[in-house]
């Protein structure tokens, strides 16, 4: 019989005192402490892509809400409106975070479509609307998963926000999938 011995760690968890002192300077930077390092601009760019995607999704869901027709259209159209409002809330959270990071949220309609990961859709029949929204949700899910991985521990606040949005996008996709059956 062998006995395992636990070795004491060679390193200890201690705070970086120089970083704490640096955080007391440059108060105009708000939440941006030196630990944000070189990643802030990249994170703002990723968030502006997500913002464009959410805004295009709002527009697509709103159009589908107003134009859905058919036997099942009333209940599904109502859910399109719920999704539109939830996507709008996502856009608001993302824009707020961009500002906290010292960036400018890009609401420009001129480039919205080209910056969005998801497409706008003007389908006429209910099943095509559901499919288009499911495709867009799946694209958003993949984009958020990638952003979460890329950001990792570089910005835990943004990562947690994206994880919350991802949860809701997965709920949307699950609901849309059920409507196709």
C-alpha positions in Angstrom: 0.0 0.0 0.0 1.3 3.4 -1.0 0.5 6.6 0.7 0.1 9.8 -1.2 1.5 12.9 0.3 0.2 16.3 -0.5 2.8 18.8 -1.3 2.4 22.4 -0.3 2.0 24.7 -3.3 5.1 26.6 -4.3 3.1 29.8 -5.1 0.6 31.7 -3.0 -2.4 33.6 -4.2 -1.6 37.2 -3.5 -2.9 40.4 -5.0 -0.7 42.5 -7.3 0.0 45.6 -5.1 1.4 47.6 -8.0 -1.9 47.0 -10.0 -3.9 48.1 -7.0 -1.9 51.4 -6.8 -2.3 51.9 -10.5 -6.0 51.5 -10.1 -6.1 54.6 -7.8 -4.8 56.8 -10.7 -6.5 57.8 -14.0 -9.9 58.1 -12.4 -11.3 59.4 -15.7 -11.0 55.9 -17.1 -13.9 54.7 -14.9 -14.0 50.9 -14.9 -10.9 50.6 -17.0 -8.2 49.6 -14.7 -4.7 48.6 -16.0 -5.7 44.9 -16.0 -7.9 45.5 -19.0 -4.6 45.8 -20.9 -4.6 45.6 -24.7 -7.9 43.7 -25.0 -10.4 46.6 -24.5 -10.5 47.7 -28.1 -10.9 44.1 -29.3 -13.7 43.5 -26.8 -15.5 46.7 -27.9 -15.2 45.6 -31.5 -16.7 42.2 -30.7 -19.5 43.8 -28.7 -20.3 46.2 -31.6 -20.7 43.2 -33.8 -23.1 41.6 -31.2 -24.9 44.9 -31.0 -25.5 45.0 -34.8 -26.7 41.4 -34.7 -29.2 42.1 -31.9 -30.6 45.1 -33.7 -31.0 43.2 -36.9 -32.8 40.5 -34.9 -35.1 43.1 -33.4 -36.0 44.3 -36.9 -36.5 40.8 -38.2 -38.7 39.7 -35.3 -40.7 42.9 -35.5 -41.4 42.5 -39.2 -42.5 38.9 -38.6 -44.7 40.0 -35.7 -46.6 42.4 -38.0 -46.7 40.2 -41.1 -47.3 36.7 -39.8 -50.6 35.2 -41.1 -52.1 31.7 -40.9 -53.9 29.5 -38.4 -51.2 29.4 -35.8 -50.0 33.0 -36.6 -51.5 34.8 -33.6 -49.8 32.9 -30.8 -46.5 32.7 -32.7 -46.6 36.3 -33.7 -47.1 37.3 -30.1 -43.9 35.2 -29.3 -42.1 37.0 -32.1 -42.8 40.3 -30.3 -41.6 38.8 -27.0 -38.4 37.8 -28.7 -38.0 41.2 -30.4 -38.3 42.9 -27.0 -35.8 40.5 -25.4 -33.3 41.1 -28.3 -33.8 44.8 -27.8 -32.9 44.4 -24.1 -29.8 42.4 -25.1 -28.8 45.3 -27.4 -29.3 47.8 -24.5 -27.0 45.7 -22.2 -24.4 45.4 -24.9 -24.5 49.2 -25.7 -24.2 50.0 -22.0 -21.2 47.7 -21.6 -19.5 49.3 -24.6 -19.9 52.7 -23.0 -18.5 51.4 -19.6 -15.5 50.1 -21.5 -14.9 53.6 -23.0 -16.1 52.7 -26.4 -18.8 54.0 -28.7 -21.8 51.8 -29.4 -22.3 51.8 -33.2 -26.0 52.2 -34.0 -25.4 53.4 -37.6 -28.1 52.1 -39.9 -25.7 52.5 -42.9 -23.5 49.6 -41.7 -25.9 47.7 -39.5 -26.6 44.9 -42.0 -23.0 44.4 -42.9 -21.8 44.2 -39.3 -24.5 41.8 -38.1 -23.7 38.1 -37.9 -27.4 37.3 -38.6 -29.4 38.2 -41.6 -32.6 40.2 -42.0 -35.5 38.3 -43.4 -38.7 39.3 -45.2 -40.3 35.9 -45.6 -44.0 35.8 -46.2 -45.1 32.4 -44.8 -45.0 31.5 -41.1 -42.8 28.4 -41.5 -40.1 30.4 -43.4 -40.2 33.1 -40.7 -39.7 30.5 -38.0 -36.8 28.9 -40.0 -35.2 32.3 -40.6 -35.4 33.2 -36.9 -34.0 29.7 -35.9 -31.1 30.1 -38.2 -30.4 33.6 -36.8 -30.6 32.3 -33.2 -28.2 29.5 -34.0 -25.8 32.0 -35.5 -26.1 34.2 -32.5 -25.5 31.2 -30.2 -22.3 30.3 -32.0 -21.1 33.9 -32.1 -21.7 34.3 -28.3 -20.0 31.0 -27.6 -16.9 32.1 -29.5 -16.9 35.6 -27.9 -17.2 34.0 -24.4 -14.2 31.7 -25.2 -12.1 34.6 -26.7 -12.8 36.9 -23.8 -12.3 34.3 -21.1 -10.8 35.9 -18.0 -9.7 39.1 -19.9 -13.0 40.7 -18.9 -15.2 38.7 -16.5 -18.0 41.3 -16.4 -18.5 41.2 -20.2 -18.2 37.4 -20.2 -20.9 37.0 -17.6 -23.2 39.4 -19.5 -22.6 37.4 -22.7 -23.3 34.1 -20.9 -26.7 35.5 -19.7 -27.6 36.6 -23.2 -26.5 33.2 -24.6 -28.9 31.5 -22.2 -31.8 33.4 -23.5 -30.7 32.9 -27.1 -30.7 29.1 -26.5 -34.2 29.4 -25.1 -35.3 31.2 -28.2 -33.8 28.5 -30.5 -35.4 25.7 -28.5 -38.8 27.4 -28.7 -38.4 28.0 -32.5 -37.4 24.4 -33.0 -40.5 23.2 -31.3 -42.7 25.4 -33.6 -41.2 23.7 -36.7 -42.5 20.3 -35.5 
